[in-house]
Amino acid sequence: MEIRALQLSEKKSLFADYLENSEKARAFYPYHFRDDWQNALAGRGGFETPRREMAEILLAQNRRWGASEETLNNIRRLNSPQTLAVVTGQQAGALGGPLYTFYKTITVLKLAGQLAREFPDYTFVPVFWMEVNDSDFQEIGAVQYLSKENELRRLVLQESPEEAQQPVFARRLDGQIQQWRQTLEQDFFDTEFKTAALDLFLGCYAPGQGYADAFAALMQHFFGKYGLILFNPAEAAVSALASSLFTKSLTSAPEILKIFAERSNALESAGYAPQIQLGDRQTLLFFTDERKRRVRIDFDENGGFVLKYPDGYQSLAREVLLKKCAETPGTFSPNVALRPLMQDLLLPGAAYVAGPAETAYFAQIEALYGHFRIPMPVIYPRHRLTIAEGKVHKNVQKFNLAYEEILAGRPDFSAEFLRRSAGQGLNQSLQSAGERIRQALAELQQEIAAADPTLVNTLEKTRQSIEDSFGKLGGKITRSLEERNQAQVRQLEKVLLHLLPGNQPQERVLNMLYFCIKYGMDFVDRLLTLLPEDSERQYLVSL
């Protein structure tokens, strides 16, 4: 395994500007991960969180998941006011979810170690917040991998109509996922690691196990030895600690929407597209009813509230819902905008490890931290990796390609490659001929405009017709090359399938099971050991 940084340009975005620490982006964040640590640590260290209560909850949860002694010791350290958390979070995807879930966790562990060296007056512990309040099961109930036939396969867990609105924490595994084993056995070549990998992943996801518990047990296996603390925020005891946050989000809902709208407008004025869209009367909370259906809470024009079921709305008087919030806070859960504030109310977070989209979320959410009087942590970028297996790397070198060129994700990459490799300068000749014609037409336009301006439009139509003809000719050349170079085309398609499966970044599609079956149960350990601490750049992992 070799790891090197890629020379990839960031696509223009708020995330790219944040990485560069541009003045425009800095207006939306209180701290930056390059230079504001001391101020951030002081701000978080001076904010009281329910350390003792959280430590008790975390000890009980992590023991249930088979926690290591390193993890339990880190939880005990949370009782000290000098201990701060380095946090990340993600949905509890089937069999661990996409690769970037593991990459976020690796970043958290590396950052905690780095901060411990740089700020010895503090202790830093890594925490993974499992997002299990979500009811979007289609997003988390699928696993994707590459089969031995070099096909992208997708296995999906089906949900019953009764489960459709239930949050993940309320669901339990049935026998479906165990039926995947036969398919997985068939789809992978036999390796010395295959049985152990399937036993581990599917063993954690045993029938009757809760989804959150299954995910936690798997992550504990890979990261428990490094002291990772896993946290399920959906337990009633946790919600009780956040009841004041829930109540304030209900009682000040109109003001919150105004603050949020102002921040969204400021982002748009700066040239950034707001990531989170809120409805005109939306609160930041969901309610889980007696049938375990999770529904959005809106407020109405009379000061009351509305539960927004798919098949109809249910009105609740203001005092009724606020009483429910005070007496049964476990039936309430935050939406994407409130979740980080709940996290930073409960945990003494020095940093939050975020992906590109999450980083943009925080530019909006930052405006709410002041409203709730909670200090915001430093937003730190997660590692971004692309793994190139040996057969892929061999073809990349054979075709004299650059990974940066491939990973740029241009839709016309295959056509450009074929044209470039055509021989006899065919592509260059075509481009040269097109440039000469364009230049000639440009010169002719000046003369025609001087002689008879009414003919300029006719010339423009002629130019467009020539451009269209050249485009069609280029397409015919590409198809001809494809027919003549089928072997090359197939090899190139395999490269793209492995590096950009489904035309998406590999880390957002493939599951870690694929690499554990092929390269061993210590694959994650080797990644963690070899990966540099710097997470600003994107990396290539060559196997």
Secondary structure, 3 states (H helix, E strand, C coil): CEEEECCCCCCCCHHHHHHCCCHHHHCCCCCCCCCCHHHHHHHHHCCCCCHHHHHHHHHHHHHHCCCCHHHHHHHHHCCCCCEEEEEEEEECCHHHCEHHHHHHHHHHHHHHHHHHHHCCCCEEEEEEEEECCCCCHHHHCEEEEECCCCCEEEEECCCCHHHCCCCHHHCECCCCHHHHHHHHHHHCCCCCCHHHHHHHHHHHCCCCCEHHHHHHHHHHHHHHHHCCEEECCCCHHHHHHCHHHHHHHHHCHHHHHHHHHHHHHHHHHCCCCCCCCCCCCEEEEEEECCCCCEEEEEECCCCCEEEEECCEEEEECHHHHHHHHHHCHHHEEECCCCHHHHHHHHCCEEEEEECHHHHHHHHHHHHHHHHHCCCCCEEEECCEEEEECHHHHHHHHHCCCCHHHHHCCCCCHHHHHHHHCCCCCHHHHHHHHHHHHHHHHHHHHHHHHHHCHHHHHHHHHHHHHHHHHHHHHHHHHHHHHHHHCHHHHHHHHHHHHHHCHHHCCHHHCEEHHHHHHHHCCCHHHHHHHHCCCCCCCEEEEEC
